[in-house]
Amino acid sequence: MAVITISRWCCSKGQEIAEKVAERLGYSCMSREVLLQASKEFGIPEFKLDRALHDAPSILDRITHGRERYVAFIRQAFLEAVQKDNAVYHGLAGHFFVEGVRHVLKVRIFADIEERARVEMERENLSREEALELLQKDDEERRGWSVALHGQDPADIRLYDLVFYLLKLRVEDVVDVLCMTAQLPQFQATPSSQKVLDNLVLAAQVKSAIVNKWPKAEVKADGGEVIVSIDALLSHHLEGDLARENKLRKQVAKLLTSLPGVKDVRVRVGPILEI
């Protein structure tokens, strides 16, 4: 079985396609459910999590690290949801969160701007000009978010396995192709690809556990072995101070002692190194 992520601009029929693919394959279908789970688990209002995924980065976000915290919680909720496989996710960020997981089918859907405007006009009772302006603003915010956090434009087709442009293609055509592709051998989970996903889940759980104290920390995991790399700003203050570095390692380890799946914790002050 596979995991399918569907990325698209607003009003591009991504939700309709995702729901039909999930129904035909017998998969779960997720989008807002991930935000609800993160909201429930971490006690963060859903609207704040939603803004973290949609609004363009602001100076305040960069100062308070609020966005890093919210995205860490969303990443954990998303990865835990797809860890069991057989899932279709439509929304932002999914394809970024599962980088390196071979059995994930990454999809991008584009739609004609006039058709998108027509849908927005009907949905929000807007004029054509108002709908186009709103769509352009939403597209730029989503692009800004992706570039700020991942350094990549979400419209870059190199990020995806399949790209569809809904002009001649019907929704049913796209659903047919996705259902067929999802059953190809290269998109079936294997022990090695599942291990990659399991490691991402554990790293996300660790990040959520420490993000309030070290929002810029990077985390990698491999079979229960965790490496936490502290951000450059903190490393500058700790550089050359062995006692403070050891204290930092103890603080991180203490936060993770009760986290299931963590067998060993190593803390590095500076750039993260490959396990």
Short mmCIF file of the C-alpha atoms (twelve columns), coordinates in Angstrom:
data_MODEL
# 
_entry.id   MODEL 
# 
loop_
_atom_site.group_PDB 
_atom_site.id 
_atom_site.type_symbol 
_atom_site.label_atom_id 
_atom_site.label_alt_id 
_atom_site.label_comp_id 
_atom_site.label_asym_id 
_atom_site.label_seq_id 
_atom_site.Cartn_x 
_atom_site.Cartn_y 
_atom_site.Cartn_z 
_atom_site.pdbx_PDB_model_num 
ATOM 1   C CA . MET A 1   0.000   0.000  0.000   1 
ATOM 2   C CA . ALA A 2   1.034   3.625  -0.443  1 
ATOM 3   C CA . VAL A 3   0.834   7.131  0.938   1 
ATOM 4   C CA . ILE A 4   -0.318  9.840  -1.479  1 
ATOM 5   C CA . THR A 5   0.259   13.560 -0.943  1 
ATOM 6   C CA . ILE A 6   -1.638  16.004 -3.139  1 
ATOM 7   C CA . SER A 7   -0.400  19.579 -3.368  1 
ATOM 8   C CA . ARG A 8   -2.328  22.304 -5.172  1 
ATOM 9   C CA . TRP A 9   -3.322  25.952 -5.186  1 
ATOM 10  C CA . CYS A 10  -6.676  26.954 -3.756  1 
ATOM 11  C CA . CYS A 11  -9.774  26.044 -5.855  1 
ATOM 12  C CA . SER A 12  -7.894  23.463 -7.949  1 
ATOM 13  C CA . LYS A 13  -10.156 20.493 -7.128  1 
ATOM 14  C CA . GLY A 14  -7.489  18.814 -5.011  1 
ATOM 15  C CA . GLN A 15  -9.910  17.926 -2.244  1 
ATOM 16  C CA . GLU A 16  -12.389 16.345 -4.649  1 
ATOM 17  C CA . ILE A 17  -9.651  14.275 -6.276  1 
ATOM 18  C CA . ALA A 18  -8.200  13.210 -2.925  1 
ATOM 19  C CA . GLU A 19  -11.563 12.092 -1.579  1 
ATOM 20  C CA . LYS A 20  -12.378 10.070 -4.701  1 
ATOM 21  C CA . VAL A 21  -8.957  8.399  -4.757  1 
ATOM 22  C CA . ALA A 22  -9.230  7.514  -1.066  1 
ATOM 23  C CA . GLU A 23  -12.723 6.116  -1.520  1 
ATOM 24  C CA . ARG A 24  -11.738 3.956  -4.473  1 
ATOM 25  C CA . LEU A 25  -8.573  2.603  -2.839  1 
ATOM 26  C CA . GLY A 26  -10.084 2.253  0.628   1 
ATOM 27  C CA . TYR A 27  -7.540  4.693  2.081   1 
ATOM 28  C CA . SER A 28  -8.057  7.303  4.771   1 
ATOM 29  C CA . CYS A 29  -8.306  10.900 3.515   1 
ATOM 30  C CA . MET A 30  -6.796  13.724 5.549   1 
ATOM 31  C CA . SER A 31  -6.292  17.458 5.489   1 
ATOM 32  C CA . ARG A 32  -7.851  19.524 8.260   1 
ATOM 33  C CA . GLU A 33  -7.856  16.403 10.467  1 
ATOM 34  C CA . VAL A 34  -4.103  16.782 10.903  1 
ATOM 35  C CA . LEU A 35  -4.559  20.299 12.279  1 
ATOM 36  C CA . LEU A 36  -7.322  19.112 14.607  1 
ATOM 37  C CA . GLN A 37  -5.103  16.363 15.990  1 
ATOM 38  C CA . ALA A 38  -2.188  18.728 16.507  1 
ATOM 39  C CA . SER A 39  -4.510  21.259 18.136  1 
ATOM 40  C CA . LYS A 40  -5.857  18.639 20.506  1 
ATOM 41  C CA . GLU A 41  -2.495  17.078 21.357  1 
ATOM 42  C CA . PHE A 42  -0.557  20.292 21.965  1 
ATOM 43  C CA . GLY A 43  -3.314  22.624 23.121  1 
ATOM 44  C CA . ILE A 44  -2.817  25.124 20.295  1 
ATOM 45  C CA . PRO A 45  -5.899  26.806 18.757  1 
ATOM 46  C CA . GLU A 46  -6.565  25.386 15.317  1 
ATOM 47  C CA . PHE A 47  -6.657  28.816 13.660  1 
ATOM 48  C CA . LYS A 48  -3.054  29.469 14.767  1 
ATOM 49  C CA . LEU A 49  -1.894  26.190 13.257  1 
ATOM 50  C CA . ASP A 50  -3.771  26.954 10.067  1 
ATOM 51  C CA . ARG A 51  -2.125  30.372 9.820   1 
ATOM 52  C CA . ALA A 52  1.279   28.747 10.357  1 
ATOM 53  C CA . LEU A 53  0.720   26.764 7.159   1 
ATOM 54  C CA . HIS A 54  -0.884  29.471 5.045   1 
ATOM 55  C CA . ASP A 55  0.283   32.954 6.022   1 
ATOM 56  C CA . ALA A 56  3.471   34.370 4.608   1 
ATOM 57  C CA . PRO A 57  6.371   34.641 7.089   1 
ATOM 58  C CA . SER A 58  6.446   37.816 9.128   1 
ATOM 59  C CA . ILE A 59  9.068   39.643 11.151  1 
ATOM 60  C CA . LEU A 60  7.205   38.705 14.347  1 
ATOM 61  C CA . ASP A 61  7.339   34.989 13.447  1 
ATOM 62  C CA . ARG A 62  11.085  35.164 12.944  1 
ATOM 63  C CA . ILE A 63  11.558  36.848 16.312  1 
ATOM 64  C CA . THR A 64  9.265   34.675 18.442  1 
ATOM 65  C CA . HIS A 65  9.750   31.385 16.572  1 
ATOM 66  C CA . GLY A 66  6.011   30.804 16.775  1 
ATOM 67  C CA . ARG A 67  5.955   29.356 13.276  1 
ATOM 68  C CA . GLU A 68  8.693   26.811 14.042  1 
ATOM 69  C CA . ARG A 69  6.732   25.579 17.052  1 
ATOM 70  C CA . TYR A 70  3.453   25.212 15.198  1 
ATOM 71  C CA . VAL A 71  5.022   23.542 12.179  1 
ATOM 72  C CA . ALA A 72  6.821   21.087 14.476  1 
ATOM 73  C CA . PHE A 73  3.488   20.077 16.010  1 
ATOM 74  C CA . ILE A 74  1.815   19.779 12.607  1 
ATOM 75  C CA . ARG A 75  4.706   17.717 11.241  1 
ATOM 76  C CA . GLN A 76  4.423   15.260 14.109  1 
ATOM 77  C CA . ALA A 77  0.651   14.900 13.733  1 
ATOM 78  C CA . PHE A 78  0.970   14.419 9.968   1 
ATOM 79  C CA . LEU A 79  3.751   11.826 10.139  1 
ATOM 80  C CA . GLU A 80  2.002   9.835  12.853  1 
ATOM 81  C CA . ALA A 81  -1.150  9.831  10.718  1 
ATOM 82  C CA . VAL A 82  0.580   8.444  7.609   1 
ATOM 83  C CA . GLN A 83  2.912   6.091  9.486   1 
ATOM 84  C CA . LYS A 84  0.355   3.293  9.237   1 
ATOM 85  C CA . ASP A 85  0.174   3.678  5.444   1 
ATOM 86  C CA . ASN A 86  -2.914  3.659  3.185   1 
ATOM 87  C CA . ALA A 87  -3.497  7.406  3.353   1 
ATOM 88  C CA . VAL A 88  -4.243  10.310 1.022   1 
ATOM 89  C CA . TYR A 89  -3.321  13.786 2.265   1 
ATOM 90  C CA . HIS A 90  -4.369  16.939 0.442   1 
ATOM 91  C CA . GLY A 91  -2.958  20.199 1.657   1 
ATOM 92  C CA . LEU A 92  0.257   22.093 2.247   1 
ATOM 93  C CA . ALA A 93  3.561   20.665 3.419   1 
ATOM 94  C CA . GLY A 94  2.816   16.945 3.156   1 
ATOM 95  C CA . HIS A 95  5.371   16.327 0.421   1 
ATOM 96  C CA . PHE A 96  8.024   18.231 2.399   1 
ATOM 97  C CA . PHE A 97  7.456   16.256 5.597   1 
ATOM 98  C CA . VAL A 98  8.020   12.848 3.945   1 
ATOM 99  C CA . GLU A 99  11.217  13.674 2.089   1 
ATOM 100 C CA . GLY A 100 13.181  10.505 1.390   1 
ATOM 101 C CA . VAL A 101 10.289  8.091  1.965   1 
ATOM 102 C CA . ARG A 102 10.262  6.003  -1.207  1 
ATOM 103 C CA . HIS A 103 6.707   4.656  -1.041  1 
ATOM 104 C CA . VAL A 104 5.089   8.112  -0.948  1 
ATOM 105 C CA . LEU A 105 3.445   9.165  -4.213  1 
ATOM 106 C CA . LYS A 106 3.803   12.950 -4.482  1 
ATOM 107 C CA . VAL A 107 1.281   14.712 -6.688  1 
ATOM 108 C CA . ARG A 108 0.831   18.296 -7.832  1 
ATOM 109 C CA . ILE A 109 -2.372  19.593 -9.405  1 
ATOM 110 C CA . PHE A 110 -2.618  22.798 -11.418 1 
ATOM 111 C CA . ALA A 111 -5.882  24.261 -12.679 1 
ATOM 112 C CA . ASP A 112 -6.734  27.015 -15.130 1 
ATOM 113 C CA . ILE A 113 -6.823  30.369 -13.341 1 
ATOM 114 C CA . GLU A 114 -10.149 31.333 -14.895 1 
ATOM 115 C CA . GLU A 115 -11.741 28.111 -13.681 1 
ATOM 116 C CA . ARG A 116 -10.270 28.680 -10.224 1 
ATOM 117 C CA . ALA A 117 -11.681 32.223 -10.234 1 
ATOM 118 C CA . ARG A 118 -15.097 30.916 -11.255 1 
ATOM 119 C CA . VAL A 119 -15.130 28.515 -8.297  1 
ATOM 120 C CA . GLU A 120 -14.022 31.275 -5.927  1 
ATOM 121 C CA . MET A 121 -16.647 33.666 -7.302  1 
ATOM 122 C CA . GLU A 122 -19.417 31.163 -6.638  1 
ATOM 123 C CA . ARG A 123 -18.103 30.141 -3.241  1 
ATOM 124 C CA . GLU A 124 -17.499 33.636 -1.846  1 
ATOM 125 C CA . ASN A 125 -19.946 35.673 -3.978  1 
ATOM 126 C CA . LEU A 126 -17.158 37.796 -5.467  1 
ATOM 127 C CA . SER A 127 -16.590 39.573 -8.743  1 
ATOM 128 C CA . ARG A 128 -14.065 38.110 -11.174 1 
ATOM 129 C CA . GLU A 129 -11.509 40.785 -10.287 1 
ATOM 130 C CA . GLU A 130 -11.963 40.219 -6.554  1 
ATOM 131 C CA . ALA A 131 -11.644 36.452 -6.967  1 
ATOM 132 C CA . LEU A 132 -8.460  36.759 -9.035  1 
ATOM 133 C CA . GLU A 133 -6.932  39.151 -6.509  1 
ATOM 134 C CA . LEU A 134 -7.778  36.822 -3.625  1 
ATOM 135 C CA . LEU A 135 -6.342  33.791 -5.401  1 
ATOM 136 C CA . GLN A 136 -3.143  35.637 -6.277  1 
ATOM 137 C CA . LYS A 137 -2.707  36.711 -2.653  1 
ATOM 138 C CA . ASP A 138 -3.282  33.167 -1.395  1 
ATOM 139 C CA . ASP A 139 -0.844  31.712 -3.946  1 
ATOM 140 C CA . GLU A 140 1.875   34.163 -2.935  1 
ATOM 141 C CA . GLU A 141 1.391   33.439 0.761   1 
ATOM 142 C CA . ARG A 142 1.681   29.706 0.199   1 
ATOM 143 C CA . ARG A 143 4.747   30.197 -1.982  1 
ATOM 144 C CA . GLY A 144 6.330   32.462 0.631   1 
ATOM 145 C CA . TRP A 145 5.724   29.921 3.366   1 
ATOM 146 C CA . SER A 146 7.321   27.091 1.389   1 
ATOM 147 C CA . VAL A 147 10.333  29.143 0.381   1 
ATOM 148 C CA . ALA A 148 10.881  30.457 3.912   1 
ATOM 149 C CA . LEU A 149 10.721  27.065 5.626   1 
ATOM 150 C CA . HIS A 150 11.976  24.697 2.947   1 
ATOM 151 C CA . GLY A 151 13.757  26.876 0.421   1 
ATOM 152 C CA . GLN A 152 11.585  25.533 -2.393  1 
ATOM 153 C CA . ASP A 153 8.733   26.859 -4.492  1 
ATOM 154 C CA . PRO A 154 5.733   24.508 -4.139  1 
ATOM 155 C CA . ALA A 155 5.029   24.952 -7.864  1 
ATOM 156 C CA . ASP A 156 8.407   23.413 -8.772  1 
ATOM 157 C CA . ILE A 157 7.386   20.247 -10.628 1 
ATOM 158 C CA . ARG A 158 10.670  18.530 -9.685  1 
ATOM 159 C CA . LEU A 159 9.219   17.999 -6.210  1 
ATOM 160 C CA . TYR A 160 6.560   15.592 -7.478  1 
ATOM 161 C CA . ASP A 161 6.146   12.186 -9.087  1 
ATOM 162 C CA . LEU A 162 3.048   13.205 -11.047 1 
ATOM 163 C CA . VAL A 163 1.862   16.637 -12.192 1 
ATOM 164 C CA . PHE A 164 -1.608  17.284 -13.646 1 
ATOM 165 C CA . TYR A 165 -2.997  20.352 -15.373 1 
ATOM 166 C CA . LEU A 166 -6.781  20.410 -15.273 1 
ATOM 167 C CA . LEU A 167 -7.726  21.846 -18.623 1 
ATOM 168 C CA . LYS A 168 -8.596  18.894 -20.842 1 
ATOM 169 C CA . LEU A 169 -8.254  16.365 -18.057 1 
ATOM 170 C CA . ARG A 170 -11.339 15.638 -15.979 1 
ATOM 171 C CA . VAL A 171 -11.298 14.865 -12.262 1 
ATOM 172 C CA . GLU A 172 -12.149 11.240 -13.028 1 
ATOM 173 C CA . ASP A 173 -9.199  11.003 -15.413 1 
ATOM 174 C CA . VAL A 174 -6.809  12.121 -12.684 1 
ATOM 175 C CA . VAL A 175 -8.387  9.733  -10.182 1 
ATOM 176 C CA . ASP A 176 -7.935  6.822  -12.602 1 
ATOM 177 C CA . VAL A 177 -4.246  7.598  -13.117 1 
ATOM 178 C CA . LEU A 178 -3.564  8.069  -9.403  1 
ATOM 179 C CA . CYS A 179 -5.270  4.828  -8.396  1 
ATOM 180 C CA . MET A 180 -3.305  2.912  -11.009 1 
ATOM 181 C CA . THR A 181 0.011   4.548  -10.102 1 
ATOM 182 C CA . ALA A 182 -0.450  4.035  -6.362  1 
ATOM 183 C CA . GLN A 183 -0.529  0.284  -6.940  1 
ATOM 184 C CA . LEU A 184 2.794   0.140  -8.786  1 
ATOM 185 C CA . PRO A 185 5.566   -1.784 -6.971  1 
ATOM 186 C CA . GLN A 186 7.735   1.306  -6.476  1 
ATOM 187 C CA . PHE A 187 5.048   2.925  -4.317  1 
ATOM 188 C CA . GLN A 188 4.541   -0.026 -1.982  1 
ATOM 189 C CA . ALA A 189 6.043   0.164  1.484   1 
ATOM 190 C CA . THR A 190 9.137   -1.968 2.060   1 
ATOM 191 C CA . PRO A 191 11.001  -2.600 5.338   1 
ATOM 192 C CA . SER A 192 13.648  -0.059 4.330   1 
ATOM 193 C CA . SER A 193 11.191  2.664  3.245   1 
ATOM 194 C CA . GLN A 194 9.087   2.091  6.361   1 
ATOM 195 C CA . LYS A 195 12.203  2.483  8.492   1 
ATOM 196 C CA . VAL A 196 12.845  5.875  6.884   1 
ATOM 197 C CA . LEU A 197 9.301   6.943  7.752   1 
ATOM 198 C CA . ASP A 198 9.573   5.580  11.300  1 
ATOM 199 C CA . ASN A 199 12.779  7.567  11.791  1 
ATOM 200 C CA . LEU A 200 11.049  10.727 10.567  1 
ATOM 201 C CA . VAL A 201 8.222   10.139 13.043  1 
ATOM 202 C CA . LEU A 202 10.628  9.762  15.965  1 
ATOM 203 C CA . ALA A 203 12.616  12.836 14.897  1 
ATOM 204 C CA . ALA A 204 9.368   14.825 14.702  1 
ATOM 205 C CA . GLN A 205 8.356   13.675 18.178  1 
ATOM 206 C CA . VAL A 206 11.729  14.716 19.570  1 
ATOM 207 C CA . LYS A 207 11.514  18.090 17.832  1 
ATOM 208 C CA . SER A 208 8.082   18.728 19.345  1 
ATOM 209 C CA . ALA A 209 9.400   17.818 22.792  1 
ATOM 210 C CA . ILE A 210 12.232  20.367 22.658  1 
ATOM 211 C CA . VAL A 211 10.925  23.043 20.281  1 
ATOM 212 C CA . ASN A 212 9.695   25.373 23.023  1 
ATOM 213 C CA . LYS A 213 13.196  25.609 24.473  1 
ATOM 214 C CA . TRP A 214 15.248  25.218 21.270  1 
ATOM 215 C CA . PRO A 215 13.044  26.239 18.321  1 
ATOM 216 C CA . LYS A 216 15.909  26.203 15.826  1 
ATOM 217 C CA . ALA A 217 17.303  22.805 16.815  1 
ATOM 218 C CA . GLU A 218 17.549  20.145 14.120  1 
ATOM 219 C CA . VAL A 219 16.825  16.503 14.843  1 
ATOM 220 C CA . LYS A 220 17.686  13.236 13.122  1 
ATOM 221 C CA . ALA A 221 16.862  9.718  14.254  1 
ATOM 222 C CA . ASP A 222 17.977  6.247  13.276  1 
ATOM 223 C CA . GLY A 223 16.447  3.233  14.964  1 
ATOM 224 C CA . GLY A 224 16.116  4.919  18.346  1 
ATOM 225 C CA . GLU A 225 19.418  6.790  18.179  1 
ATOM 226 C CA . VAL A 226 18.744  10.515 18.157  1 
ATOM 227 C CA . ILE A 227 21.051  13.380 17.269  1 
ATOM 228 C CA . VAL A 228 20.007  16.893 18.264  1 
ATOM 229 C CA . SER A 229 21.917  19.739 16.632  1 
ATOM 230 C CA . ILE A 230 21.540  23.089 18.359  1 
ATOM 231 C CA . ASP A 231 21.080  26.183 16.202  1 
ATOM 232 C CA . ALA A 232 23.900  28.521 15.244  1 
ATOM 233 C CA . LEU A 233 22.825  31.328 17.598  1 
ATOM 234 C CA . LEU A 234 23.024  29.067 20.642  1 
ATOM 235 C CA . SER A 235 26.232  27.402 19.484  1 
ATOM 236 C CA . HIS A 236 27.858  30.843 19.291  1 
ATOM 237 C CA . HIS A 237 27.212  31.421 22.993  1 
ATOM 238 C CA . LEU A 238 28.373  27.920 23.958  1 
ATOM 239 C CA . GLU A 239 31.426  27.660 21.771  1 
ATOM 240 C CA . GLY A 240 34.519  26.811 23.784  1 
ATOM 241 C CA . ASP A 241 32.599  26.377 27.028  1 
ATOM 242 C CA . LEU A 242 32.673  22.625 27.689  1 
ATOM 243 C CA . ALA A 243 30.828  22.851 31.012  1 
ATOM 244 C CA . ARG A 244 27.906  24.698 29.453  1 
ATOM 245 C CA . GLU A 245 27.844  22.275 26.537  1 
ATOM 246 C CA . ASN A 246 27.604  19.319 28.906  1 
ATOM 247 C CA . LYS A 247 24.835  21.057 30.810  1 
ATOM 248 C CA . LEU A 248 22.981  21.557 27.558  1 
ATOM 249 C CA . ARG A 249 23.277  17.864 26.689  1 
ATOM 250 C CA . LYS A 250 21.843  16.903 30.062  1 
ATOM 251 C CA . GLN A 251 18.919  19.324 29.617  1 
ATOM 252 C CA . VAL A 252 18.036  17.835 26.225  1 
ATOM 253 C CA . ALA A 253 18.374  14.249 27.454  1 
ATOM 254 C CA . LYS A 254 16.152  14.989 30.451  1 
ATOM 255 C CA . LEU A 255 13.343  16.218 28.210  1 
ATOM 256 C CA . LEU A 256 13.517  13.026 26.164  1 
ATOM 257 C CA . THR A 257 13.894  10.367 28.871  1 
ATOM 258 C CA . SER A 258 10.200  9.439  28.839  1 
ATOM 259 C CA . LEU A 259 9.734   9.594  25.062  1 
ATOM 260 C CA . PRO A 260 8.984   6.113  23.678  1 
ATOM 261 C CA . GLY A 261 11.408  4.862  21.047  1 
ATOM 262 C CA . VAL A 262 14.371  6.981  22.170  1 
ATOM 263 C CA . LYS A 263 17.287  4.699  23.077  1 
ATOM 264 C CA . ASP A 264 20.202  7.102  22.966  1 
ATOM 265 C CA . VAL A 265 20.544  10.877 22.676  1 
ATOM 266 C CA . ARG A 266 23.523  12.784 21.373  1 
ATOM 267 C CA . VAL A 267 23.675  16.568 21.286  1 
ATOM 268 C CA . ARG A 268 25.904  18.459 18.891  1 
ATOM 269 C CA . VAL A 269 26.528  22.179 19.137  1 
ATOM 270 C CA . GLY A 270 26.787  23.295 15.535  1 
ATOM 271 C CA . PRO A 271 25.787  21.839 12.151  1 
ATOM 272 C CA . ILE A 272 24.031  18.499 12.262  1 
ATOM 273 C CA . LEU A 273 26.055  15.518 11.094  1 
ATOM 274 C CA . GLU A 274 24.823  12.432 9.288   1 
ATOM 275 C CA . ILE A 275 24.230  9.367  11.441  1 
# 
